[in-house]
Amino acid sequence: MIAEHALQLWKYSVSEGLPQNDCTFVDFERLLHLELAAPEAARDLDPVVCALVHLVVGAYGFSDSRPGKRRAPSAGARYPVECLLLTWHGRTPRLWLVSLTCAGVIPMREAYAAQVARATHAQPGESSVIVVASLWKTIERYGLAGVRYTVYDAGHVLSNLAEFAHDEGTRLGLGLQCSARSVFRELSSNVVALYALRVD
């Protein structure tokens, strides 16, 4: 309830894909806790994936192999927010979970990629970085104040990502879930879209 109504977080049901309030919510909680394959090195993948991983790792500040070295502060959890990448192979969406410790990605099932693409209204050619949070981890430690901390953490990551991308010469568009309905700015091809959470 907190994630859906207080934060309007992206939620999505992996199995049911249930719409709520005219919006597809994605159960990232379940998505992030699936049994996942080992991370793949980004350098062995599509150049778009490599570029996005470079941006995300730069935004988090993982410039060396020592865990925990990142610019975004933490509300207590090791990774209070996670980043998913949505890319395209032709007209087929691909979804990746970024592994920050090895600067690689974990491929997600095609069905999940299709759900994320529908939920974010992504079009072929629009690559997206989607910041998501396991909200309960922070709330478990800090109570309801953890809602605020999670928003702060996500904001720091997005701010770092925008700044780092600007320094790298990457054009960004910011997509916000502003209300029950998803509203996104029109983006041209090959523009990275940042999907953020927002308190209404």
Kinemage of the C-alpha trace (Angstrom):
@kinemage 1
@onewidth
@group {chain A} dominant
@subgroup {mainchain}
@vectorlist {calphas} color= white
{ca met a 1} P 0.000 0.000 0.000
{ca ile a 2} L 2.799 2.411 0.865
{ca ala a 3} L 4.663 1.757 -2.366
{ca glu a 4} L 1.525 1.987 -4.499
{ca his a 5} L -0.198 4.975 -2.950
{ca ala a 6} L 2.338 7.073 -1.025
{ca leu a 7} L 5.172 6.801 -3.531
{ca gln a 8} L 3.478 5.679 -6.739
{ca leu a 9} L 6.464 3.386 -7.221
{ca trp a 10} L 6.630 1.309 -10.349
{ca lys a 11} L 5.044 -1.958 -9.317
{ca tyr a 12} L 4.489 -4.935 -11.488
{ca ser a 13} L 3.065 -8.326 -11.040
{ca val a 14} L 5.363 -10.789 -12.734
{ca ser a 15} L 2.716 -13.483 -12.983
{ca glu a 16} L -0.562 -11.602 -13.226
{ca gly a 17} L 0.366 -8.211 -14.692
{ca leu a 18} L -2.560 -6.713 -12.800
{ca pro a 19} L -3.567 -3.170 -13.723
{ca gln a 20} L -4.457 -0.782 -10.915
{ca asn a 21} L -5.832 2.749 -11.262
{ca asp a 22} L -5.428 2.563 -15.045
{ca cys a 23} L -1.729 1.868 -14.651
{ca thr a 24} L 0.261 -1.330 -14.922
{ca phe a 25} L 2.118 -1.856 -11.654
{ca val a 26} L 5.197 -4.017 -11.652
{ca asp a 27} L 6.133 -6.195 -8.703
{ca phe a 28} L 9.843 -5.419 -8.776
{ca glu a 29} L 10.044 -6.911 -5.286
{ca arg a 30} L 9.420 -10.347 -6.755
{ca leu a 31} L 11.444 -9.559 -9.843
{ca leu a 32} L 14.568 -8.681 -7.858
{ca his a 33} L 14.399 -11.771 -5.655
{ca leu a 34} L 14.157 -14.407 -8.361
{ca glu a 35} L 16.863 -17.020 -8.700
{ca leu a 36} L 19.118 -15.279 -11.192
{ca ala a 37} L 21.930 -16.416 -13.407
{ca ala a 38} L 25.494 -15.268 -12.878
{ca pro a 39} L 26.234 -11.747 -14.137
{ca glu a 40} L 27.566 -11.367 -17.660
{ca ala a 41} L 30.418 -8.986 -18.363
{ca ala a 42} L 28.999 -5.921 -20.081
{ca arg a 43} L 31.898 -5.783 -22.525
{ca asp a 44} L 30.689 -9.039 -24.113
{ca leu a 45} L 27.235 -7.636 -24.861
{ca asp a 46} L 25.468 -5.151 -27.112
{ca pro a 47} L 27.180 -1.715 -27.240
{ca val a 48} L 24.006 -0.040 -25.932
{ca val a 49} L 24.030 -2.314 -22.864
{ca cys a 50} L 27.728 -1.574 -22.343
{ca ala a 51} L 27.084 2.168 -22.494
{ca leu a 52} L 24.177 1.976 -20.035
{ca val a 53} L 26.148 -0.154 -17.572
{ca his a 54} L 28.971 2.387 -17.800
{ca leu a 55} L 26.517 5.177 -16.900
{ca val a 56} L 24.935 3.290 -13.997
{ca val a 57} L 28.251 2.168 -12.511
{ca gly a 58} L 29.546 5.722 -12.836
{ca ala a 59} L 26.447 7.101 -11.131
{ca tyr a 60} L 26.838 4.728 -8.209
{ca gly a 61} L 30.535 5.524 -7.964
{ca phe a 62} L 31.896 1.994 -8.237
{ca ser a 63} L 35.254 2.986 -9.657
{ca asp a 64} L 37.138 0.109 -8.064
{ca ser a 65} L 36.463 -3.410 -6.825
{ca arg a 66} L 36.021 -2.509 -3.155
{ca pro a 67} L 32.353 -2.987 -2.228
{ca gly a 68} L 30.397 -0.032 -0.942
{ca lys a 69} L 32.371 2.667 -2.727
{ca arg a 70} L 29.744 4.822 -4.409
{ca arg a 71} L 28.681 8.449 -4.409
{ca ala a 72} L 25.023 7.810 -3.601
{ca pro a 73} L 24.465 7.575 0.161
{ca ser a 74} L 22.656 4.584 1.637
{ca ala a 75} L 19.751 4.464 4.069
{ca gly a 76} L 21.135 1.300 5.583
{ca ala a 77} L 20.730 -1.410 2.985
{ca arg a 78} L 23.766 -2.284 0.900
{ca tyr a 79} L 21.909 -1.420 -2.293
{ca pro a 80} L 18.778 0.510 -1.299
{ca val a 81} L 17.931 1.066 -4.941
{ca glu a 82} L 18.636 -1.142 -7.937
{ca cys a 83} L 18.851 -0.340 -11.621
{ca leu a 84} L 17.221 -2.230 -14.458
{ca leu a 85} L 18.084 -1.618 -18.097
{ca leu a 86} L 15.531 -1.905 -20.870
{ca thr a 87} L 17.049 -2.238 -24.341
{ca trp a 88} L 15.817 -3.518 -27.686
{ca his a 89} L 16.915 -6.182 -30.151
{ca gly a 90} L 14.966 -5.080 -33.184
{ca arg a 91} L 11.394 -4.873 -31.888
{ca thr a 92} L 12.006 -7.295 -29.004
{ca pro a 93} L 12.613 -5.715 -25.577
{ca arg a 94} L 15.455 -6.988 -23.405
{ca leu a 95} L 15.654 -6.472 -19.642
{ca trp a 96} L 18.830 -6.537 -17.569
{ca leu a 97} L 19.541 -6.156 -13.844
{ca val a 98} L 22.789 -4.273 -13.286
{ca ser a 99} L 25.350 -6.029 -11.094
{ca leu a 100} L 27.276 -3.173 -9.532
{ca thr a 101} L 30.003 -5.247 -7.922
{ca cys a 102} L 31.223 -6.708 -11.215
{ca ala a 103} L 30.069 -3.950 -13.599
{ca gly a 104} L 27.999 -6.487 -15.480
{ca val a 105} L 24.383 -7.409 -16.068
{ca ile a 106} L 22.044 -10.272 -15.293
{ca pro a 107} L 19.619 -11.017 -18.140
{ca met a 108} L 15.947 -11.263 -17.184
{ca arg a 109} L 13.299 -13.349 -18.918
{ca glu a 110} L 11.736 -12.001 -22.100
{ca ala a 111} L 8.278 -12.045 -20.508
{ca tyr a 112} L 9.476 -9.622 -17.811
{ca ala a 113} L 11.035 -7.374 -20.447
{ca ala a 114} L 7.729 -7.212 -22.300
{ca gln a 115} L 5.893 -6.281 -19.089
{ca val a 116} L 8.353 -3.500 -18.281
{ca ala a 117} L 8.162 -2.179 -21.841
{ca arg a 118} L 4.359 -2.039 -21.628
{ca ala a 119} L 4.390 -0.439 -18.176
{ca thr a 120} L 6.813 2.290 -19.232
{ca his a 121} L 5.338 2.791 -22.708
{ca ala a 122} L 8.833 2.260 -24.111
{ca gln a 123} L 9.206 2.193 -27.883
{ca pro a 124} L 11.789 0.257 -29.912
{ca gly a 125} L 15.015 2.254 -29.988
{ca glu a 126} L 14.377 3.942 -26.618
{ca ser a 127} L 16.805 2.576 -24.062
{ca ser a 128} L 15.798 3.074 -20.443
{ca val a 129} L 17.401 3.060 -17.026
{ca ile a 130} L 14.757 2.205 -14.436
{ca val a 131} L 15.524 2.864 -10.776
{ca val a 132} L 13.615 0.569 -8.433
{ca ala a 133} L 13.661 0.002 -4.691
{ca ser a 134} L 13.108 -2.906 -2.341
{ca leu a 135} L 11.181 -0.624 -0.037
{ca trp a 136} L 10.548 -3.138 2.732
{ca lys a 137} L 14.279 -3.527 3.449
{ca thr a 138} L 14.578 0.097 4.510
{ca ile a 139} L 11.188 0.221 6.248
{ca glu a 140} L 12.094 -2.904 8.211
{ca arg a 141} L 15.056 -1.053 9.680
{ca tyr a 142} L 13.749 2.527 9.948
{ca gly a 143} L 9.973 2.206 10.074
{ca leu a 144} L 7.867 4.553 7.969
{ca ala a 145} L 10.729 7.061 7.886
{ca gly a 146} L 12.333 4.557 5.521
{ca val a 147} L 9.926 5.719 2.817
{ca arg a 148} L 11.604 9.123 2.847
{ca tyr a 149} L 15.083 7.591 2.925
{ca thr a 150} L 14.293 5.426 -0.088
{ca val a 151} L 13.130 8.461 -2.042
{ca tyr a 152} L 16.325 10.298 -1.055
{ca asp a 153} L 18.489 7.380 -2.183
{ca ala a 154} L 16.699 7.091 -5.509
{ca gly a 155} L 17.005 10.843 -5.988
{ca his a 156} L 20.744 10.767 -5.324
{ca val a 157} L 21.241 7.945 -7.809
{ca leu a 158} L 19.175 9.712 -10.472
{ca ser a 159} L 20.980 12.998 -9.843
{ca asn a 160} L 24.365 11.309 -10.104
{ca leu a 161} L 23.247 9.478 -13.229
{ca ala a 162} L 22.047 12.671 -14.893
{ca glu a 163} L 25.272 14.508 -14.002
{ca phe a 164} L 27.520 11.654 -15.084
{ca ala a 165} L 25.600 11.184 -18.340
{ca his a 166} L 25.902 14.907 -19.077
{ca asp a 167} L 29.649 14.718 -18.509
{ca glu a 168} L 29.780 11.736 -20.886
{ca gly a 169} L 27.787 13.598 -23.529
{ca thr a 170} L 24.717 11.355 -23.304
{ca arg a 171} L 21.298 12.913 -23.886
{ca leu a 172} L 18.696 12.110 -21.258
{ca gly a 173} L 14.953 12.392 -20.934
{ca leu a 174} L 13.297 12.079 -17.544
{ca gly a 175} L 10.172 9.957 -17.267
{ca leu a 176} L 8.134 10.363 -14.082
{ca gln a 177} L 5.073 8.534 -12.910
{ca cys a 178} L 3.170 11.653 -11.922
{ca ser a 179} L -0.193 10.171 -10.990
{ca ala a 180} L -2.223 7.031 -11.478
{ca arg a 181} L -1.651 7.349 -15.192
{ca ser a 182} L 1.830 7.135 -16.686
{ca val a 183} L 2.950 10.317 -18.395
{ca phe a 184} L 6.162 10.352 -20.381
{ca arg a 185} L 7.846 12.914 -22.545
{ca glu a 186} L 8.219 12.047 -26.206
{ca leu a 187} L 11.747 10.771 -26.683
{ca ser a 188} L 13.669 10.437 -29.914
{ca ser a 189} L 15.524 7.265 -30.839
{ca asn a 190} L 18.589 6.251 -28.817
{ca val a 191} L 17.809 8.613 -25.943
{ca val a 192} L 18.153 7.167 -22.465
{ca ala a 193} L 14.998 7.618 -20.385
{ca leu a 194} L 15.233 7.746 -16.603
{ca tyr a 195} L 12.155 6.440 -14.850
{ca ala a 196} L 11.946 7.821 -11.320
{ca leu a 197} L 9.637 7.521 -8.359
{ca arg a 198} L 7.860 10.636 -7.182
{ca val a 199} L 5.894 11.593 -4.077
{ca asp a 200} L 2.497 13.080 -4.964
